[in-house]
Amino acid sequence: MSMIWLVAPDEKSTSELTDVLSGLFAVRRIGGLLSLTRLLKLNEMRPSEGFLCLIFINEKHDLMEMHSGISSCLNALTATEMTIVGNLTDEQLKLAKNFGLDVIPEPTDHTEFSRLLRCSFQRRRRGPINHVSDNTIRVGDIEVDRDRSLMRVLATGLEEPLTPKEVRIMQVLTLAANKTIGRDELMGKVWAGLRVSTSTIDSHMSRLRKKIEQSFECRLETEYGSGWKLAVRD
């Protein structure tokens, strides 16, 4: 799951969409372009990777207002972090394209709209779904700073400290994302073959699961009788 800002002044027209998206994304409602501009100027929150700002535009939006609002927002955001939603006039569509913004028609089928958004996030994601280097582990919307033993949820910036063993477990799980890792395999790769008790391993996995629960795109699942799986949402 990732972070979406819905910029739409008409609450009635977006309330159902908000309910649908809240099951798939972390959703924040913002009143309109002017409110978004003020928010960004106050620097209340600088979005990070895993973020998309959906700006609802209709034919009532004045071109000058639209131009001014988008220009101000682009001082803090990038074109890849903003998408225009609505049935635009030819002039509005041309303006959006001049800014390099994607345009999605106003949704009538919310399920299909959600699917388009998930695809959009996948196009924006930097690199593969899982990545391990000397300094960083990245899987879904989670990034682990191996030097600092720190896990961060990219969409929100939330940080959780990790123990050295938890960092090692995250490496093993990330390399096998969406596949089950058995208890013996985990013991061999994390504890270097040292025999440890079942309760010790279970305790480590339980604490790590609680930290991973902060993620919108990843979850640590217990495969009873088999082991564990780091499930990553596509």
C-alpha positions as CSV (number, residue, x, y, z in Angstrom):
1,M,0.0,0.0,0.0
2,S,1.2,3.5,-0.8
3,M,0.3,7.1,0.1
4,I,-2.3,9.1,-1.9
5,W,-3.3,12.7,-1.5
6,L,-6.7,13.4,-2.9
7,V,-7.0,17.0,-3.8
8,A,-10.7,17.5,-4.4
9,P,-12.9,20.4,-3.1
10,D,-16.2,18.5,-3.7
11,E,-16.4,16.0,-0.9
12,K,-19.6,14.4,-2.1
13,S,-18.2,13.4,-5.4
14,T,-15.1,11.8,-3.9
15,S,-16.4,10.3,-0.7
16,E,-17.1,6.9,-2.2
17,L,-13.8,6.9,-4.0
18,T,-12.1,7.7,-0.7
19,D,-13.7,4.7,0.9
20,V,-12.6,2.4,-1.9
21,L,-9.0,3.7,-2.0
22,S,-8.6,3.6,1.7
23,G,-8.6,-0.2,1.5
24,L,-5.7,-0.2,-0.8
25,F,-3.8,3.1,-0.1
26,A,-3.1,5.4,2.8
27,V,-5.4,8.3,1.7
28,R,-5.3,11.9,2.8
29,R,-8.0,14.3,1.7
30,I,-7.1,18.0,0.9
31,G,-9.7,20.6,0.1
32,G,-8.3,21.9,-3.2
33,L,-5.3,23.3,-5.1
34,L,-5.1,26.4,-2.9
35,S,-5.1,24.2,0.2
36,L,-2.4,22.0,-1.3
37,T,-0.3,25.0,-2.1
38,R,-0.6,26.4,1.4
39,L,0.2,22.9,2.8
40,L,3.4,22.6,0.7
41,K,4.5,26.1,1.6
42,L,4.2,25.3,5.3
43,N,6.3,22.3,4.5
44,E,4.0,20.2,6.8
45,M,5.0,17.1,4.9
46,R,7.4,16.5,2.2
47,P,6.3,13.3,0.4
48,S,8.7,10.5,-0.2
49,E,8.8,7.6,-2.6
50,G,5.5,5.7,-2.7
51,F,3.5,8.9,-2.9
52,L,1.0,10.2,-5.5
53,C,-1.0,13.4,-5.5
54,L,-4.3,13.1,-7.4
55,I,-5.7,16.6,-8.3
56,F,-9.3,16.6,-9.3
57,I,-10.1,19.2,-12.0
58,N,-13.4,19.9,-13.7
59,E,-14.6,22.4,-16.3
60,K,-15.3,25.0,-13.6
61,H,-11.6,25.4,-12.9
62,D,-10.3,28.6,-14.4
63,L,-7.2,28.1,-16.5
64,M,-5.3,30.8,-14.7
65,E,-6.2,29.3,-11.3
66,M,-5.2,25.9,-12.6
67,H,-1.9,27.2,-14.0
68,S,-1.0,29.1,-10.9
69,G,-1.9,26.2,-8.5
70,I,0.0,23.6,-10.4
71,S,3.0,25.8,-10.9
72,S,3.2,26.5,-7.1
73,C,2.8,22.8,-6.3
74,L,5.6,21.8,-8.8
75,N,8.0,23.9,-6.7
76,A,7.7,21.2,-4.1
77,L,6.7,18.2,-6.0
78,T,7.7,16.6,-9.4
79,A,5.5,15.8,-12.3
80,T,5.8,12.1,-11.6
81,E,4.3,12.7,-8.1
82,M,1.2,14.5,-9.5
83,T,-1.7,13.2,-11.7
84,I,-4.7,15.1,-12.9
85,V,-8.1,13.4,-12.6
86,G,-11.1,14.6,-14.4
87,N,-12.9,15.1,-17.8
88,L,-10.9,18.1,-18.9
89,T,-11.7,20.6,-21.6
90,D,-9.3,20.8,-24.5
91,E,-7.6,23.9,-23.0
92,Q,-7.2,22.2,-19.6
93,L,-5.9,19.0,-21.1
94,K,-3.3,21.0,-23.1
95,L,-2.2,22.9,-20.0
96,A,-1.8,19.6,-18.0
97,K,0.3,18.1,-20.9
98,N,2.4,21.2,-21.0
99,F,3.3,20.6,-17.4
100,G,4.1,17.0,-18.2
101,L,1.3,15.6,-16.0
102,D,-0.6,12.4,-16.6
103,V,-4.3,12.7,-16.9
104,I,-6.9,10.1,-15.8
105,P,-10.6,10.5,-16.7
106,E,-12.9,11.0,-13.7
107,P,-13.7,7.5,-12.4
108,T,-17.0,5.8,-12.9
109,D,-15.7,2.3,-12.1
110,H,-13.8,2.6,-8.9
111,T,-12.4,-0.9,-9.0
112,E,-10.8,-0.2,-12.4
113,F,-9.6,3.2,-11.2
114,S,-7.9,1.5,-8.2
115,R,-6.2,-0.9,-10.6
116,L,-4.9,2.0,-12.8
117,L,-3.5,3.6,-9.7
118,R,-1.7,0.4,-8.6
119,C,-0.2,0.2,-12.1
120,S,0.8,3.9,-11.9
121,F,2.7,3.2,-8.6
122,Q,4.5,0.3,-10.1
123,R,5.7,2.5,-13.0
124,R,6.9,5.1,-10.5
125,R,8.7,2.6,-8.3
126,R,12.4,3.0,-8.5
127,G,14.1,-0.3,-9.2
128,P,12.8,-3.9,-8.7
129,I,10.4,-5.0,-6.1
130,N,13.2,-6.2,-3.9
131,H,16.8,-5.1,-3.8
132,V,19.7,-5.9,-1.5
133,S,23.0,-4.0,-1.5
134,D,25.9,-3.5,1.1
135,N,24.1,-0.5,2.6
136,T,20.4,-0.9,1.8
137,I,17.6,-3.5,1.7
138,R,14.5,-2.4,-0.2
139,V,11.3,-4.4,-0.5
140,G,7.9,-3.0,-1.4
141,D,7.6,0.3,0.5
142,I,10.2,-0.7,3.1
143,E,13.8,0.5,3.1
144,V,16.3,-0.9,5.6
145,D,19.5,1.2,6.3
146,R,21.9,-1.6,7.1
147,D,24.6,0.7,8.5
148,R,22.1,2.3,11.0
149,S,20.0,-0.9,11.6
150,L,16.9,1.2,10.8
151,M,13.8,0.3,8.9
152,R,11.8,3.1,7.2
153,V,8.4,3.0,5.5
154,L,8.9,5.1,2.4
155,A,5.4,6.5,2.0
156,T,5.2,7.9,5.5
157,G,8.8,8.3,6.7
158,L,8.0,6.2,9.8
159,E,11.2,4.6,11.2
160,E,11.7,1.5,13.4
161,P,15.1,0.4,14.9
162,L,16.1,-3.2,14.0
163,T,18.4,-5.6,15.8
164,P,21.4,-7.0,13.8
165,K,19.5,-10.3,13.6
166,E,16.4,-8.6,12.3
167,V,18.5,-6.9,9.6
168,R,19.8,-10.3,8.6
169,I,16.3,-11.8,8.6
170,M,15.0,-8.9,6.4
171,Q,17.8,-9.7,3.9
172,V,16.9,-13.3,3.7
173,L,13.1,-12.6,3.4
174,T,13.7,-9.9,0.8
175,L,15.8,-12.1,-1.4
176,A,12.9,-14.6,-1.3
177,A,10.0,-12.1,-1.4
178,N,6.7,-13.9,-1.8
179,K,8.3,-17.3,-1.3
180,T,8.2,-19.4,1.9
181,I,11.4,-19.7,3.9
182,G,11.6,-22.8,6.1
183,R,12.7,-22.7,9.8
184,D,15.9,-24.7,9.0
185,E,16.8,-22.5,6.0
186,L,16.3,-19.4,8.1
187,M,18.4,-20.8,10.9
188,G,21.2,-21.7,8.5
189,K,21.3,-18.3,6.9
190,V,20.7,-16.1,9.9
191,W,22.3,-18.1,12.7
192,A,25.1,-19.6,10.5
193,G,23.9,-23.1,11.3
194,L,24.0,-22.6,15.1
195,R,21.2,-24.6,16.7
196,V,18.8,-22.2,18.4
197,S,15.5,-23.0,20.1
198,T,12.2,-22.8,18.3
199,S,11.0,-20.1,20.8
200,T,14.1,-18.0,20.0
201,I,13.3,-17.9,16.3
202,D,9.6,-17.4,16.9
203,S,10.3,-14.5,19.2
204,H,12.5,-12.8,16.6
205,M,9.9,-13.3,13.9
206,S,7.1,-12.0,16.2
207,R,8.9,-8.8,17.0
208,L,9.8,-8.2,13.3
209,R,6.2,-8.8,12.2
210,K,5.0,-6.0,14.5
211,K,7.5,-3.6,12.8
212,I,6.6,-4.7,9.3
213,E,2.9,-4.1,10.1
214,Q,3.7,-0.4,9.7
215,S,4.2,-1.0,6.0
216,F,1.3,-0.6,3.5
217,E,2.8,-3.0,0.9
218,C,4.5,-5.8,2.9
219,R,3.3,-8.3,5.5
220,L,5.1,-11.2,7.3
221,E,3.0,-14.3,7.0
222,T,3.4,-17.5,9.0
223,E,3.1,-20.6,6.8
224,Y,2.1,-23.1,9.5
225,G,4.3,-26.2,9.3
226,S,6.5,-24.6,6.6
227,G,8.0,-21.4,7.8
228,W,7.5,-17.7,6.9
229,K,6.8,-15.6,3.9
230,L,7.4,-11.9,3.3
231,A,4.3,-11.1,1.1
232,V,4.7,-8.0,-1.1
233,R,1.7,-6.4,-2.8
234,D,2.2,-5.9,-6.5
